[in-house]
Amino acid sequence: MSTDASERGLYFPAVAAGILLAPSLSQIGPIARRLPADDQPPNRFFRIFGWYVLLGILVPGALLSVTMPFSYLPSLEKPGKQALAIVPYIERSDPEHVLILNTPGCFHTFYPLHLKKPIDHQGLLFIQWDGKSFRPLELEKLATSEEHTLADTSDVWASMM
């Protein structure tokens, strides 16, 4: 799994916004006095908007950047415990490769490798999320034409809590 490419679309507009907000922020008194003087004094609208940018956007953004990571720490324990549940299966079968078919949510990140082995290779261990925990998928117990449905993992909020 990896990050969705569209996630970058959430952060990229901040670059353009920063370019537009910087001139407004440079118009407030304490900053404007430290910059080289222009021929014209700063416009009152831009000074007010600059204070709004500072107090309404930058200060809350800095405070949230400092406090929010610690609020996510408890929710990161659950994916770690879920991922460690795979270890006994790996130790028991000692496979060459482990292929995880689905995960319970977006916080699990496993790095894919290019496999050049047939699906029925003995050194390949298939792991699936069954809705409650990871468990091995035993291909030899499935009929050739049998369809196997993986657990629905579309509820992102359930995987976080």
C-alpha positions as CSV (number, residue, x, y, z in Angstrom):
1,M,0.0,0.0,0.0
2,S,1.1,3.6,-0.4
3,T,-0.3,7.1,-0.1
4,D,-3.0,8.0,-2.5
5,A,-1.6,10.4,-5.2
6,S,-4.7,12.7,-4.8
7,E,-3.6,13.4,-1.2
8,R,-0.9,15.7,-2.7
9,G,-3.8,17.8,-4.1
10,L,-4.8,18.7,-0.6
11,Y,-1.4,20.2,0.2
12,F,-0.3,21.7,-3.1
13,P,-2.7,24.7,-2.9
14,A,-0.9,25.8,0.3
15,V,2.1,26.8,-1.9
16,A,0.0,29.1,-4.0
17,A,-1.8,30.4,-0.9
18,G,1.5,31.1,0.8
19,I,2.6,33.2,-2.1
20,L,-0.6,35.2,-1.9
21,L,-0.6,35.5,1.9
22,A,3.1,36.6,2.4
23,P,2.7,40.1,0.9
24,S,-0.3,40.7,3.2
25,L,1.6,39.4,6.2
26,S,4.5,41.7,5.4
27,Q,2.2,44.8,5.7
28,I,1.6,44.5,9.5
29,G,3.4,47.0,11.6
30,P,6.2,44.9,13.3
31,I,7.2,43.3,10.1
32,A,6.7,46.3,7.8
33,R,9.1,48.4,10.0
34,R,11.9,45.8,9.5
35,L,11.5,45.7,5.7
36,P,13.0,48.3,3.4
37,A,10.6,51.3,3.2
38,D,8.5,51.8,0.0
39,D,7.4,55.1,-1.3
40,Q,3.9,54.4,-0.1
41,P,2.7,53.5,3.4
42,P,1.0,50.1,3.7
43,N,-2.7,50.1,2.8
44,R,-5.0,49.8,5.8
45,F,-6.9,46.9,4.3
46,F,-3.8,44.9,3.8
47,R,-2.5,45.7,7.3
48,I,-5.8,44.4,8.8
49,F,-5.8,41.4,6.5
50,G,-2.1,40.7,7.5
51,W,-3.1,40.6,11.2
52,Y,-5.9,38.3,10.2
53,V,-3.4,36.0,8.5
54,L,-1.1,36.0,11.4
55,L,-3.7,35.5,14.2
56,G,-6.3,33.5,12.3
57,I,-4.1,31.2,10.2
58,L,-0.5,31.1,11.2
59,V,-0.8,31.0,15.0
60,P,-3.6,28.4,15.1
61,G,-1.7,26.4,12.4
62,A,1.5,26.4,14.4
63,L,-0.4,25.4,17.6
64,L,-2.2,22.5,15.9
65,S,1.1,21.4,14.3
66,V,2.6,21.1,17.8
67,T,-0.4,19.5,19.6
68,M,-2.1,17.2,17.1
69,P,0.7,14.6,16.5
70,F,0.4,13.6,20.2
71,S,-3.3,13.1,19.9
72,Y,-2.7,10.5,17.2
73,L,-0.3,8.4,19.1
74,P,-2.9,6.2,20.9
75,S,-4.5,5.4,17.6
76,L,-1.2,4.2,16.1
77,E,-1.0,1.4,18.7
78,K,-3.9,-0.5,17.1
79,P,-2.3,-1.0,13.6
80,G,1.0,-2.0,15.2
81,K,-0.7,-4.7,17.3
82,Q,-2.6,-5.9,14.2
83,A,0.5,-6.1,12.1
84,L,2.4,-8.0,14.8
85,A,-0.4,-10.6,14.8
86,I,1.1,-11.8,11.5
87,V,4.4,-12.8,13.1
88,P,3.4,-16.2,14.4
89,Y,2.1,-17.3,11.0
90,I,5.4,-16.2,9.4
91,E,7.5,-17.9,12.1
92,R,5.5,-21.1,11.7
93,S,5.7,-21.4,7.9
94,D,9.0,-19.6,7.3
95,P,8.0,-18.4,3.8
96,E,10.3,-16.8,1.2
97,H,7.7,-14.1,0.6
98,V,4.6,-12.9,2.4
99,L,1.8,-11.4,0.3
100,I,-0.8,-9.4,2.2
101,L,-4.0,-9.3,0.2
102,N,-5.9,-6.6,2.2
103,T,-5.5,-4.6,5.4
104,P,-8.1,-3.2,7.8
105,G,-7.4,0.4,7.1
106,C,-5.2,3.1,5.6
107,F,-2.6,3.2,8.4
108,H,-1.0,-0.1,7.5
109,T,1.8,0.4,5.1
110,F,3.6,-2.6,3.6
111,Y,6.1,-2.2,0.8
112,P,5.3,-4.4,-2.2
113,L,8.0,-6.4,-3.9
114,H,7.9,-7.7,-7.5
115,L,7.1,-11.4,-7.3
116,K,8.3,-13.7,-10.0
117,K,6.9,-16.8,-8.4
118,P,3.8,-18.8,-9.4
119,I,0.8,-18.3,-7.1
120,D,0.9,-21.9,-5.9
121,H,4.6,-21.6,-4.9
122,Q,5.3,-23.2,-1.5
123,G,7.5,-20.3,-0.4
124,L,4.6,-17.8,-0.7
125,L,2.4,-17.1,2.3
126,F,-0.9,-15.3,1.7
127,I,-2.2,-13.2,4.5
128,Q,-5.7,-11.7,4.6
129,W,-7.7,-9.5,6.9
130,D,-10.8,-11.3,7.8
131,G,-12.6,-8.4,9.5
132,K,-11.2,-9.0,13.0
133,S,-7.5,-10.0,12.5
134,F,-4.9,-11.1,10.0
135,R,-4.9,-14.8,9.2
136,P,-3.3,-16.9,6.4
137,L,-5.3,-17.7,3.4
138,E,-4.9,-21.4,2.6
139,L,-5.1,-21.8,-1.1
140,E,-5.0,-25.6,-1.0
141,K,-8.4,-25.6,0.8
142,L,-10.1,-23.5,-1.9
143,A,-11.6,-25.2,-4.9
144,T,-10.2,-24.1,-8.2
145,S,-13.3,-22.4,-9.4
146,E,-14.3,-21.1,-6.0
147,E,-14.5,-17.3,-5.5
148,H,-13.0,-16.0,-2.3
149,T,-14.3,-12.6,-1.0
150,L,-12.0,-10.5,1.1
151,A,-13.3,-8.5,4.1
152,D,-14.8,-5.1,3.4
153,T,-12.3,-2.5,4.6
154,S,-13.9,0.6,3.3
155,D,-14.9,2.0,6.7
156,V,-11.8,4.2,7.5
157,W,-13.2,5.4,10.8
158,A,-13.7,1.9,12.1
159,S,-10.0,1.1,11.4
160,M,-8.9,4.1,13.4
161,M,-10.9,3.5,16.5
